[in-house]
């Protein structure tokens, strides 16, 4: 073999192995799929033995599934703001349902994930819920995406379906079959918009198409046929330990002191536990069908072979575990989320148990599409794990809920530190339900010390304009504070 032929052969091989340049004609497309309030009740994640999600399961087999992925905040706006800016809530002070990132000094000029692709010459389109509703002002939208599609809700019931008390009831706290056809459902409309965007995307440039599904966020409404997948007489409820909260620090209760989501005791009292579980499962399956429609449409365009698909949820949701429903906690049901990547350069059929964060999506997509890495992002690229799911990973997953409250999740442990210094520690290998708090056992002092080194070094107070569900802790007075009103720590807590 001549030296010249060998040299040319090596050049060709390197071209095949190298990631595609974001500035070349062969840039990879991105299909960015978000789910709202989806916990690990996905077939491939094993969070519920009865759930039916054939489309997400099939997509997971095409790529790499992260089974130990966690959100940065167990609430919509801070979670999505973190993912889209690549910055931790503790670094920005965005903890509540408001403000939007363009209303915060630190992030008002920050280049977001969608903006990065728009600036790189991609055709960018979004429909459904990607940013938290109302967090992006109209004058800022054009900088994020080229086009904004519809973002309908899950539908409305003429009268509440769930049998819950009227007094103090939040209108979103409702669930059950809605007498509509599939085509009338909000997520079906969102999927149809994404399908049209895929079909009409310009052929002369790469696309970044983001579609954000609403379900299974409350109200959990879906057409009746989806409830038929989960007959009442065979429905299994989550495992619950009745004294689960006895070994928790009192501050853990403060994190969901004033929330609209009903406690398990209320669901039991009004016989609504099983209806809620059934509705959550039905909505998850309806949403899964819409994911399937979008992925199928991508295949029909002939561009799937050049497209990265990433699917994620903003946070999880309790359905009775720890005797509550909803999010806003630092436990597994609230922090663990689906996360998967599929497409060119990604190992198919792989499962990664290394801790991963939603914060990692931004740098990973930059790497996958050959765009320059950014030093101002706080996540870490998952490229090593997309090549080899067993590749070591130095960093844990960190979730923050309001200033001073953080959890560190590794493969083996969950460590929680609250704003008053109280702690929880769980052995995830032996106690995946997180039923036994080991924090006060002196045998685990070294484990806590090692995990505490990962607590965020920056821990900002809530930014001006934060509203709703913002709890802080005053170290001088020792008071927990909700919306500038001290909580009486001697008062009895609401019924679990």
PLY file of the C-alpha trace (Angstrom):
ply
format ascii 1.0
element vertex 496
property float x
property float y
property float z
element edge 495
property int vertex1
property int vertex2
end_header
0.00 0.00 0.00
1.47 3.36 -1.01
2.04 6.06 1.66
-0.24 8.42 -0.27
-3.10 5.88 -0.36
-2.62 5.14 3.35
-2.69 8.86 4.13
-5.92 9.39 2.18
-7.49 6.35 3.83
-6.71 7.73 7.27
-8.19 11.09 6.32
-11.41 9.39 5.19
-11.62 7.36 8.39
-11.16 10.43 10.56
-13.91 12.22 8.68
-16.27 9.33 9.37
-15.47 9.27 13.09
-15.39 13.01 13.75
-18.56 14.78 14.93
-20.26 16.79 12.24
-19.53 20.48 12.24
-22.36 22.83 13.14
-21.17 25.14 10.40
-21.03 22.57 7.57
-23.71 21.46 5.16
-24.26 18.20 7.07
-25.25 19.64 10.44
-27.45 17.35 12.51
-31.06 18.22 13.25
-32.54 18.17 16.76
-36.00 16.98 17.81
-36.45 18.24 21.36
-39.35 16.56 23.22
-40.46 17.79 26.65
-43.00 16.19 28.98
-44.69 17.99 31.89
-44.69 16.48 35.41
-43.67 13.02 34.17
-42.12 10.87 36.88
-40.54 7.45 36.34
-43.88 5.83 35.46
-42.53 4.97 32.03
-42.24 1.33 30.96
-38.49 1.42 30.33
-37.86 3.11 33.71
-39.86 0.57 35.71
-41.52 3.11 38.02
-44.94 1.51 37.62
-45.53 -2.14 36.62
-48.76 -1.41 34.75
-47.97 1.68 32.71
-48.18 1.35 28.93
-45.74 3.58 27.03
-44.78 1.58 23.93
-43.57 4.57 21.92
-41.17 6.01 24.48
-39.97 2.47 25.24
-39.25 1.92 21.54
-37.44 5.24 21.32
-35.29 4.29 24.32
-34.21 1.13 22.49
-33.00 3.26 19.60
-30.67 5.23 21.85
-29.28 5.61 25.36
-31.61 5.78 28.35
-30.48 7.45 31.58
-32.20 5.66 34.45
-30.69 7.89 37.14
-31.52 11.31 35.70
-32.78 14.12 37.91
-34.15 17.63 37.55
-32.51 20.79 38.90
-35.70 21.97 40.60
-38.97 20.14 41.40
-41.13 22.91 39.95
-41.86 23.89 36.34
-40.44 27.41 35.95
-37.12 26.97 37.79
-36.55 23.57 36.21
-37.16 24.76 32.66
-35.28 28.02 33.23
-32.29 26.01 34.45
-32.31 23.58 31.53
-32.70 26.30 28.90
-30.03 28.60 30.36
-27.64 25.87 31.55
-27.51 27.50 35.00
-28.53 26.11 38.39
-31.45 27.65 40.30
-29.03 28.28 43.17
-26.88 30.31 40.76
-29.73 32.48 39.44
-32.16 32.68 42.36
-35.06 31.56 40.14
-37.05 29.27 42.44
-40.73 30.11 41.95
-43.38 30.12 39.25
-42.06 33.55 38.24
-40.14 35.52 37.05
-39.09 34.64 33.52
-35.40 34.56 32.67
-35.53 37.85 30.74
-36.76 39.61 33.89
-33.71 38.58 35.92
-30.53 40.66 35.74
-28.17 37.68 35.55
-30.06 35.91 32.77
-31.74 38.71 30.81
-28.98 38.65 28.17
-27.91 35.03 28.62
-27.85 33.00 25.39
-30.34 30.17 25.86
-30.33 26.72 24.30
-32.91 27.56 21.59
-31.25 30.92 20.94
-27.94 29.15 20.40
-29.41 27.06 17.59
-31.30 29.99 16.09
-28.07 32.02 16.01
-26.21 29.08 14.45
-28.47 29.21 11.40
-30.90 26.45 12.33
-34.57 26.65 11.47
-36.09 26.70 14.95
-39.70 26.02 15.86
-41.57 25.37 19.11
-45.07 24.31 20.07
-46.64 23.32 23.38
-44.85 24.00 26.65
-41.08 24.44 26.49
-40.65 27.60 28.53
-42.94 27.85 31.54
-46.22 29.51 30.56
-45.96 33.29 30.59
-42.26 33.33 31.44
-41.19 34.54 27.99
-42.40 38.02 27.05
-43.67 38.52 23.47
-40.83 40.90 22.57
-38.26 38.28 23.60
-39.80 35.33 21.76
-38.41 36.14 18.32
-34.86 35.81 19.64
-35.51 32.29 20.90
-37.27 30.51 18.02
-37.98 31.46 14.41
-41.57 30.25 14.80
-43.93 29.66 17.73
-46.76 27.18 17.27
-49.87 26.47 19.38
-49.67 25.66 23.08
-53.17 24.47 24.10
-53.99 23.10 27.53
-55.36 19.63 28.31
-59.00 20.71 27.97
-61.67 21.76 30.44
-64.39 19.90 32.26
-67.81 21.59 32.48
-67.89 20.71 36.15
-65.11 19.19 38.32
-64.76 15.45 37.87
-62.72 14.56 40.95
-64.63 14.39 44.22
-62.63 16.85 46.32
-63.66 19.58 48.79
-64.69 22.84 47.16
-63.15 25.12 49.77
-59.67 26.26 48.74
-59.62 23.93 45.75
-57.20 24.84 42.98
-58.88 24.51 39.55
-56.01 22.35 38.27
-56.67 19.74 40.95
-58.96 17.64 38.83
-58.72 14.36 36.91
-60.80 11.88 34.99
-62.04 10.96 31.48
-63.01 13.96 29.37
-65.76 13.28 26.80
-63.71 14.30 23.76
-62.08 12.60 20.79
-58.31 12.15 20.68
-58.01 14.90 18.07
-59.51 17.41 20.50
-56.93 16.76 23.22
-54.30 19.43 23.79
-51.37 17.06 23.39
-52.78 15.71 20.11
-53.00 19.28 18.79
-49.42 19.94 19.92
-48.20 16.75 18.23
-50.02 17.68 15.01
-48.29 21.08 15.02
-44.90 19.42 15.50
-45.66 16.99 12.66
-46.51 19.85 10.31
-43.30 21.63 11.35
-41.28 18.51 10.52
-43.00 18.11 7.16
-42.45 21.75 6.16
-38.98 22.33 7.65
-36.65 23.92 5.06
-34.55 21.31 3.29
-31.56 23.62 2.89
-30.83 24.08 6.60
-30.88 21.93 9.76
-33.81 22.21 12.15
-34.28 22.44 15.92
-37.91 21.54 16.56
-39.13 21.61 20.16
-42.45 20.14 21.20
-43.65 20.30 24.79
-46.47 18.01 25.87
-48.79 19.07 28.69
-49.70 15.71 30.17
-49.58 14.14 32.68
-49.60 17.53 34.45
-52.86 18.19 36.31
-55.65 18.49 35.44
-55.23 14.89 34.31
-57.79 14.77 31.52
-57.72 12.34 28.60
-60.32 10.80 26.25
-62.22 7.89 27.85
-60.60 5.13 25.78
-57.25 5.73 27.47
-58.78 5.00 30.87
-59.91 1.62 29.54
-56.22 0.60 29.47
-56.29 0.64 33.27
-59.36 -1.16 34.66
-60.27 -0.20 38.20
-60.47 -3.77 39.45
-56.83 -4.54 38.58
-55.26 -1.15 39.25
-52.24 -1.22 41.54
-51.54 1.68 43.90
-48.04 2.85 44.84
-46.39 1.21 47.82
-46.78 3.43 50.89
-45.25 3.15 54.36
-47.72 4.60 56.81
-45.05 5.86 59.25
-42.77 7.02 56.43
-42.54 10.57 57.75
-41.72 9.69 61.35
-37.95 9.85 60.80
-37.97 13.08 58.76
-36.84 16.49 60.02
-39.71 18.90 60.52
-38.30 21.25 57.90
-39.14 18.67 55.25
-42.80 19.44 55.88
-42.26 23.15 55.34
-41.33 22.57 51.70
-44.94 21.69 50.93
-46.70 23.71 53.63
-48.96 25.78 51.37
-49.51 23.76 48.21
-52.68 23.01 46.22
-51.91 19.32 45.66
-53.97 17.12 48.02
-52.34 14.97 50.64
-52.86 11.23 50.62
-55.16 11.49 53.64
-57.50 13.72 51.61
-57.51 11.32 48.66
-58.32 8.44 50.95
-61.07 10.37 52.70
-62.81 11.17 49.41
-61.94 7.86 47.65
-59.86 9.70 45.04
-56.51 7.93 45.33
-57.28 5.25 42.78
-58.99 7.69 40.36
-55.93 9.95 40.45
-53.52 7.08 39.83
-55.70 5.81 37.01
-55.94 9.28 35.44
-52.18 9.82 35.66
-51.57 6.50 33.90
-54.19 7.20 31.23
-52.73 10.64 30.55
-49.24 9.22 30.36
-50.35 6.68 27.76
-52.21 9.35 25.75
-49.10 11.54 25.80
-46.94 8.56 24.79
-49.14 8.02 21.73
-48.47 11.61 20.68
-44.72 11.08 21.05
-45.13 8.10 18.75
-46.95 10.21 16.16
-44.16 12.81 16.12
-41.35 10.24 15.85
-43.20 8.43 13.05
-43.59 11.72 11.19
-39.86 12.32 11.49
-39.21 8.92 9.91
-41.50 9.77 7.00
-39.54 12.94 6.24
-36.44 10.86 5.50
-34.37 13.02 7.87
-34.36 10.73 10.92
-30.89 9.41 10.11
-29.56 12.97 10.52
-31.58 13.87 13.61
-30.77 13.80 17.32
-33.83 13.09 19.45
-33.76 14.07 23.13
-36.74 13.39 25.40
-37.02 14.70 28.96
-39.45 15.74 31.69
-39.13 18.84 33.87
-39.59 16.94 37.16
-41.48 14.05 38.72
-44.71 13.78 40.73
-45.80 11.99 43.91
-48.94 9.86 43.76
-49.21 8.98 47.44
-45.58 8.22 48.21
-44.38 10.00 51.36
-48.14 10.45 52.02
-48.51 13.34 49.56
-49.18 14.11 45.92
-47.45 16.63 43.68
-43.86 17.79 43.37
-41.93 20.35 45.45
-39.86 17.78 47.35
-36.28 16.55 47.24
-37.21 12.86 47.19
-37.00 10.40 44.33
-40.62 10.69 43.17
-40.16 14.42 42.63
-36.61 14.60 41.23
-36.26 11.51 39.01
-37.20 12.09 35.37
-37.09 10.35 31.99
-34.06 11.33 29.90
-32.99 9.67 26.68
-30.99 10.49 23.56
-31.23 8.73 20.20
-29.67 9.37 16.81
-26.28 9.57 15.05
-23.28 9.07 17.29
-25.36 7.61 20.13
-25.16 3.99 21.21
-28.46 2.21 20.60
-30.12 -0.03 23.18
-27.94 1.26 26.03
-28.95 1.96 29.62
-26.85 4.29 31.77
-27.11 4.22 35.57
-24.66 7.08 36.13
-26.24 10.17 37.69
-27.31 12.71 35.09
-28.96 16.10 35.27
-31.29 18.02 33.00
-28.56 20.66 33.13
-26.42 18.28 31.04
-28.73 18.47 28.01
-27.43 21.86 26.84
-23.70 20.98 26.64
-24.52 17.52 25.29
-26.51 18.91 22.36
-23.70 21.35 21.59
-21.26 18.45 21.45
-23.55 16.22 19.38
-24.09 18.94 16.77
-20.44 19.97 16.66
-20.97 23.42 18.13
-18.38 25.06 20.38
-18.46 24.19 24.08
-19.40 27.04 26.41
-17.61 27.86 29.65
-20.69 29.61 31.09
-22.78 26.42 31.36
-22.91 24.52 34.66
-23.87 21.12 33.27
-21.50 18.53 31.84
-21.66 16.82 28.47
-22.99 13.26 28.49
-21.02 12.36 25.37
-18.82 9.77 27.16
-21.95 7.94 28.36
-23.61 8.20 24.95
-20.63 6.33 23.53
-20.28 3.90 26.45
-23.04 3.79 29.06
-20.61 2.37 31.63
-18.15 5.24 31.26
-17.35 6.76 34.68
-18.92 10.07 35.62
-17.42 12.32 38.26
-20.46 14.45 39.08
-23.63 13.63 41.03
-27.07 15.01 40.22
-28.05 18.04 42.29
-31.62 19.25 42.84
-32.47 22.50 44.62
-35.84 23.65 45.95
-35.65 27.23 47.19
-32.57 28.71 48.81
-30.65 26.39 51.11
-32.47 23.15 50.27
-30.46 20.73 48.15
-30.19 17.03 47.42
-27.14 15.18 46.12
-27.87 11.99 44.17
-25.17 9.49 43.25
-25.55 5.90 42.10
-25.58 4.70 45.70
-26.87 7.57 47.83
-29.30 10.43 48.22
-28.25 13.13 50.66
-30.57 16.03 51.55
-29.54 19.19 53.40
-32.29 21.63 54.35
-31.94 25.34 54.98
-31.98 24.88 58.75
-29.15 22.33 58.59
-31.33 19.24 59.09
-30.54 16.21 56.94
-31.73 13.03 55.29
-29.65 10.18 53.90
-30.84 7.16 51.92
-29.06 4.05 50.71
-30.44 3.86 47.17
-29.20 0.32 46.57
-30.94 -1.13 49.61
-33.79 1.37 50.01
-34.94 2.73 46.64
-38.28 3.76 48.23
-36.34 6.04 50.58
-38.20 4.76 53.62
-35.31 4.76 56.12
-33.52 8.02 56.91
-29.96 7.17 57.96
-28.83 10.75 58.60
-28.69 10.45 62.40
-26.75 7.17 62.37
-23.12 7.97 63.29
-21.96 5.08 61.11
-22.75 7.26 58.05
-21.02 10.44 59.16
-18.22 10.02 56.61
-20.74 9.33 53.83
-22.57 12.56 54.62
-19.31 14.47 54.77
-18.25 13.21 51.36
-21.62 13.96 49.77
-21.89 17.40 51.35
-18.83 18.52 49.40
-21.07 18.64 46.32
-23.54 21.12 47.82
-23.70 24.23 45.60
-21.09 26.82 46.51
-23.40 29.56 45.20
-26.75 29.65 46.99
-28.56 32.82 46.01
-31.72 34.14 47.67
-34.88 34.36 45.55
-34.65 37.04 42.88
-37.06 40.00 43.00
-40.35 39.03 41.47
-40.35 35.44 42.65
-43.84 34.40 43.57
-45.65 31.36 44.86
-44.13 28.46 46.77
-40.94 30.30 47.70
-39.67 29.21 51.11
-36.56 30.69 52.67
-34.86 30.28 56.02
-33.68 33.18 58.15
-30.45 32.05 59.85
-30.51 34.87 62.42
-34.08 34.41 63.68
-34.23 30.71 62.88
-37.58 31.15 61.15
-38.86 29.49 58.02
-40.49 32.15 55.85
-43.24 31.78 53.25
-43.73 34.89 51.17
-42.18 37.07 53.91
-44.49 35.62 56.56
-42.81 33.58 59.34
-44.07 30.06 59.87
-44.83 29.18 63.47
-42.64 26.11 63.92
-44.44 25.26 67.17
-47.83 25.05 65.47
-49.12 21.61 64.49
-48.48 20.66 60.90
-51.40 20.00 58.57
-52.61 16.43 58.55
-50.19 14.25 56.52
0 1
1 2
2 3
3 4
4 5
5 6
6 7
7 8
8 9
9 10
10 11
11 12
12 13
13 14
14 15
15 16
16 17
17 18
18 19
19 20
20 21
21 22
22 23
23 24
24 25
25 26
26 27
27 28
28 29
29 30
30 31
31 32
32 33
33 34
34 35
35 36
36 37
37 38
38 39
39 40
40 41
41 42
42 43
43 44
44 45
45 46
46 47
47 48
48 49
49 50
50 51
51 52
52 53
53 54
54 55
55 56
56 57
57 58
58 59
59 60
60 61
61 62
62 63
63 64
64 65
65 66
66 67
67 68
68 69
69 70
70 71
71 72
72 73
73 74
74 75
75 76
76 77
77 78
78 79
79 80
80 81
81 82
82 83
83 84
84 85
85 86
86 87
87 88
88 89
89 90
90 91
91 92
92 93
93 94
94 95
95 96
96 97
97 98
98 99
99 100
100 101
101 102
102 103
103 104
104 105
105 106
106 107
107 108
108 109
109 110
110 111
111 112
112 113
113 114
114 115
115 116
116 117
117 118
118 119
119 120
120 121
121 122
122 123
123 124
124 125
125 126
126 127
127 128
128 129
129 130
130 131
131 132
132 133
133 134
134 135
135 136
136 137
137 138
138 139
139 140
140 141
141 142
142 143
143 144
144 145
145 146
146 147
147 148
148 149
149 150
150 151
151 152
152 153
153 154
154 155
155 156
156 157
157 158
158 159
159 160
160 161
161 162
162 163
163 164
164 165
165 166
166 167
167 168
168 169
169 170
170 171
171 172
172 173
173 174
174 175
175 176
176 177
177 178
178 179
179 180
180 181
181 182
182 183
183 184
184 185
185 186
186 187
187 188
188 189
189 190
190 191
191 192
192 193
193 194
194 195
195 196
196 197
197 198
198 199
199 200
200 201
201 202
202 203
203 204
204 205
205 206
206 207
207 208
208 209
209 210
210 211
211 212
212 213
213 214
214 215
215 216
216 217
217 218
218 219
219 220
220 221
221 222
222 223
223 224
224 225
225 226
226 227
227 228
228 229
229 230
230 231
231 232
232 233
233 234
234 235
235 236
236 237
237 238
238 239
239 240
240 241
241 242
242 243
243 244
244 245
245 246
246 247
247 248
248 249
249 250
250 251
251 252
252 253
253 254
254 255
255 256
256 257
257 258
258 259
259 260
260 261
261 262
262 263
263 264
264 265
265 266
266 267
267 268
268 269
269 270
270 271
271 272
272 273
273 274
274 275
275 276
276 277
277 278
278 279
279 280
280 281
281 282
282 283
283 284
284 285
285 286
286 287
287 288
288 289
289 290
290 291
291 292
292 293
293 294
294 295
295 296
296 297
297 298
298 299
299 300
300 301
301 302
302 303
303 304
304 305
305 306
306 307
307 308
308 309
309 310
310 311
311 312
312 313
313 314
314 315
315 316
316 317
317 318
318 319
319 320
320 321
321 322
322 323
323 324
324 325
325 326
326 327
327 328
328 329
329 330
330 331
331 332
332 333
333 334
334 335
335 336
336 337
337 338
338 339
339 340
340 341
341 342
342 343
343 344
344 345
345 346
346 347
347 348
348 349
349 350
350 351
351 352
352 353
353 354
354 355
355 356
356 357
357 358
358 359
359 360
360 361
361 362
362 363
363 364
364 365
365 366
366 367
367 368
368 369
369 370
370 371
371 372
372 373
373 374
374 375
375 376
376 377
377 378
378 379
379 380
380 381
381 382
382 383
383 384
384 385
385 386
386 387
387 388
388 389
389 390
390 391
391 392
392 393
393 394
394 395
395 396
396 397
397 398
398 399
399 400
400 401
401 402
402 403
403 404
404 405
405 406
406 407
407 408
408 409
409 410
410 411
411 412
412 413
413 414
414 415
415 416
416 417
417 418
418 419
419 420
420 421
421 422
422 423
423 424
424 425
425 426
426 427
427 428
428 429
429 430
430 431
431 432
432 433
433 434
434 435
435 436
436 437
437 438
438 439
439 440
440 441
441 442
442 443
443 444
444 445
445 446
446 447
447 448
448 449
449 450
450 451
451 452
452 453
453 454
454 455
455 456
456 457
457 458
458 459
459 460
460 461
461 462
462 463
463 464
464 465
465 466
466 467
467 468
468 469
469 470
470 471
471 472
472 473
473 474
474 475
475 476
476 477
477 478
478 479
479 480
480 481
481 482
482 483
483 484
484 485
485 486
486 487
487 488
488 489
489 490
490 491
491 492
492 493
493 494
494 495
